[in-house]
Amino acid sequence: MISNSLTDSPIIAFTILLTVIFTVPPIFERLKLPGLVGLLVAGVVLGQNGLKLLDSESDTIKLLSDIGKIYLMFVAGLEIDLEQFRKTRNRSIGFGTLTFLVPMIAGIAVGRLFNFGWNASVLIGSLLASHTLLAYPIVSRLGVVTNEAVTVTIGATIFTDTGALLVLAICVGIHGGEFSALSLATLLGGLVIYAAVILFGFDWAGKEFFRRSGDEQSNQFLFILLALFLASVGAQVIGVEKIVGAFLAGLAVNDVLGRSPVKEKVEFIGSVLFIPCFFVDMGLLIDIPAFIKTLSSIWLTLVIVVALVGSKFIAAFLAKLFYRYNMAEFLTMWSLSLPQVAATLAATLVAYQTVNSAGERLINEGVLNSVIVLMLVTAILGPIITARFASALQLIPADIGTDSLTTWWESYENQQVEPNQEPFTVVVPIYNPETQRYLIEMAALLARHESGRIVPLAITKAHIQMDDPQLVTALEQNQKRLNLAKEISQEFGVEVSPAIRIDDDAALGISRTSREQNSSLVVMGWSRTTGLRARLFGSVIDSVFWSSHCPVAVTRLLSSPTTIRKILVPVGDLTRQTIGAVRFAQILADVNQAEVILLHVCDRKIPQTLVEKFASQWTDIVDKSQLQVSTNIQAIRGDDVAKVIIREAEAFDLVVLRSVRYRTAGGLAVSQVTTQVIKELKCSIVLLGEPHS
């Protein structure tokens, strides 16, 4: 057993936490359990009821857990898609009201049934009223995010989370002191003014700072962190719980960050470090004897779980009646609103730790333990139901009657492209002579098909003095590369316009040139920057994906593109992005008289009728094409999408993939099929990214 003096050391406590965060979640995910369950279990094992290696009262654990708690709510605010909310504002508010009030009433009834006071009962109601979009990656993978029922449920999150946190702030304020109408009015007035300052002030300040700071991602990252902690401190100053400020800060900077690389870095830091610390601390707070006692007198836990599941069901059913949704949409709305993770756990911990002058907690240990069980049940049940029913949602396939690379993304942005307005232009950044030929060949094949031109681009790193010998040498080397690119292009009979650019930032140099040339596509070589460094500081590809105005095709070509005869395109949905990837593959196949296979990997539980319907929808889309390209769809059932794609790809020359950005769910990282596939594929790859993807 480690001595107390060692366990009290902040460094040792932090090392233990890092070890747990690094090792435990993957083990539980292999057991088909959420990684956060593993963190809770680790907290129990390492806490005072187990090995006594970690103490929830230590300054280190308190600090990291507090940061994790506010970070969790901050990420919850960031993850709300304001654009989706604006599209279905009225219905989102309508469903948000239903899925807030019905569970709220059910929670109050549960509290009164078990003899809790009115204040505690209302607080229990608010804990049930919010929801976490834990199953968002599932609907995203299925490509049904644009279905109205899903959009309405996502938009409702802003209403439920905000409402639940406001109720929490009021209940904590009432519990902490003498209640009066004046004190309540003062609290509400202060909260309204504070919320307005955060939502509008931080939004304005953020946009101004980002505009003035340009591309300084490190300073932008620090600005966002400062906004988070300023909002949290401000909440405490006016007597409101800090997680309310963190959530409002997330909403405030949501528009500022958009889908920028800075947002990804902010979420990454939270999801790999601070948020897991919060869940471990939740485990440390679980008193095993009290937990067993709670479960032995199971009625409170059972009634809370049934009240939540039942009330969310009723709310979704009422929305079905009001908005005339079908059964699949109704069950998907219910399942998406079931999981109780982010706001629920953070608010529960706040309520449990709130003690009045008489030493009474706002909620007792029984409620805390019941909410943890509720979280475990809903975190498992919600995604399972979503996966079962969301696949049946109806989507209107995008209209892609055109066979031009110029338009498959322009129409996605609701822009009409005038015929022959500009020649189809492919910008090709070149640097490595070993991969240069295949890159130019790929660009030339596409440009020739579209009767366009290519712009080989060489970026030279800027120096302070323009007569610096190193700069002169670099320019000479780049000119040689461009001459070679010109020779290769002429073999294909396409127009060539070589360009040299001197720039401090290679990614921005590529994006700026492509904008100046009004390019239709950027074709890039593969970057080997992966892992932690790429997550923290980004790669050239990340930055080009973010800043480019047109699609970007990142390639890893193992042989000449002219030899490609079999192309594989994994398809999981009917979104414009996936259809764009198919169109790209068809045009490349048309040049080489190649064959295209669309691979759909579906869950074993999905009914065969739905699989056949999906295949027929793709057949209709393919039939619209005027290109004489052999295109077939192949559906394979499998639990591991990545492994199936990797196995099937062995018989192909090229795999065309979509770029899918890193996301979080409930504050925890979601694995990417695309990332795993890229690492293990043995054939050539094209990774397609759309503007701002």
Steps between C-alpha positions, in 0.01 A plus 500: 500500500631845409561728796273800566782745434534363147127488425472863614751605233325694216743355244424140602124566505523655153710208372241251630221697330686504167562126524130434565387729215747337262427133580148456639258641234641284214458187716133579569435589137628155402239360739236703309454736797541882492850616593355737760366197692858380527609836642225484765603145594866606516402782736322252729798258497759771567291692755447472875292184461773330299875542474499850655740629234290807418315737730211709369578763766858558381573834333625329182185293447275794592671729249502250212143389571375860514670579170357180353151586621494846345677370188228237462230766500709726275531220242125435534443863397750475215346181364155653454457568130357853493454486123279192532310669784430807284362284217232340719481761777127478569475123505825470699358735763173304494665162552749654743210626711335156498815300576584749777162541671377139492816353666508803733148424623585129527813580705307730735243222550778251581653741752169559677421126494821432694439788744758746366433871549364711217840654422674160480209356299520781243875442481446127434254600227762722337753214505262294286409789269829535308658250263838427342530425127704188567365328187585791265788304338251224412258729314798674342642167377159398367476832315163596649605819680302705249175316578267752665431283808876471568558871436215593735638275776850647461356851513293413809825433690571873527162549667513202739859555614451874551173446688645228722800715594280802577284285730819370665621857558170596664482185717859542619430866579187413700678220688794719593310771685172645611245487223297805414331643194757784498798267512353286221434812286854623566646163403295479180576860406871449551486178300326667204751787490793261541372267225456794260854625571647154440297404192527831317819644648715190459361438152593854390840495675581158355421599143703820535798317650495223237476762224796696634716200599481345153659155504656503849336179620692489829366841608150410379515181706602699809222753435239222502638356825499846655138550394407170664658581834390866502140388447533243779648753742235756403227248580643448849522877554125543445423197716430248223666161459805515270378227262223740392766750393699227323197390297413860405864558399478194271189642334660846475814389314317235295458727199851641544668160478274345237676183387849646518815308601501705824167345600642155445800578720281647777280189503798266473671638812178464696403155376839336558589661834265716704162337432627148581635640831146612584362150442776342713410744779135396469618146564700614803181648650311172476477346847474126430304409819259790438478408132413138584248622756342726234474210260368265770217743566469522124173692482648852476743398223238300313238773516749767381608285203140413406392865542775618266447236232122534517489881501741530207284247315185704568671824390615341171152349446334840547745647246404218261133597534559876469744486208368181334825308508507131409586216738872490412534877555311481830717217637819671380403824679428299815831311487706814425347680801551207741873511596568697820871572514651847470261754655336237723820375664652846537179641654461195729849544639439871556173427682660227714787729601265792582465519881298763683577662836331211682734250335227352276579395144266606221469135391607196698730211414206286389414745220868529398535122472166469319608760243824308439296186432269709279802624306629144446160369388419787261855525361470137386128488416477827299766424235371140458146624423636776274705251297193279465248760381699791350596285200132500399474879476397644165740725313455673168806405296688802373452579134828449315389489143824669395813308409736790561752525781445873488148475638473213747607724784384837365136386500551374854568859595183607316698682235418483132799450275478676166605273212844587360533779753855399593718213379522203735822560693695251713767641734773244579744590780831321431797448729620139490654402160432131577120546513476795262438298181197309634349820643532685170364198313191487725436873456558479124254211458227691685574828321496330159162340574360842599672686212688706755851590607741423784705738714811328646583701812833521682499669841827660612551579868528876549814666640541847647737610222380423149864470383580233760718229330284225651189655347670529161603132515149391602347697211739336253409152630131576474541628145658165405204316656257718305685435172468125562131543582451688174663219301279236664186705438578546135506119460125512571429795274359731767560872553761572773550821700789445747512726806755578772390660824709637787306457823555458875233230522488217245132417561382857465723544195319209336154630596575857394638392163203274433268792576699737276493245218128435565582130515237228491710239682824469697695174462758446774751235598483305824628644829661269754421730795287291734436440867517745788698766319247516216215523750658783694662702224320375191643395164515669161207281387285604799566866430433472126174311565395780732606802296442385141206637300475187283522120544837349592614155385784366715669209326732215586574349159705179490492476121417714199135615498486388136523136618196517731237247390296424816380776737329440837280767663361424849149651527310526827247771422335706228653836587642742244854430622474126440337550161788737415750224581311261269491760222877555539560124469272473195679779315840346572363164387361655181850616409654155555203279399510373857236335722347663811364297791296674771548315830228529764591342835183459704424384850393136536178608675374723218208333316576372151221715354677818616831382354331431166326839510832677559658310211211590268535870592866488400410316181263787412774755565753309290250461216470880476858519383560539129850356538549151356658364816442155650371581853359238738404504867602223737345469848685304768389445858766548766557632852834667423458736204871580471608133488247420228617794287867404548428135410298582189751763383768235444357430153493868394750750357350809668269582792317836505410617852326803651674714756310476830599752764584406858194524727419450864194351663428574861852641517668173408683428176318304231712260292517566126457228245679715243810538719535124554440421133765747384761348733448142380413523130767356270373657176484856366269743682316822420360684804244762396431802716241767426527872587509554879484123561 
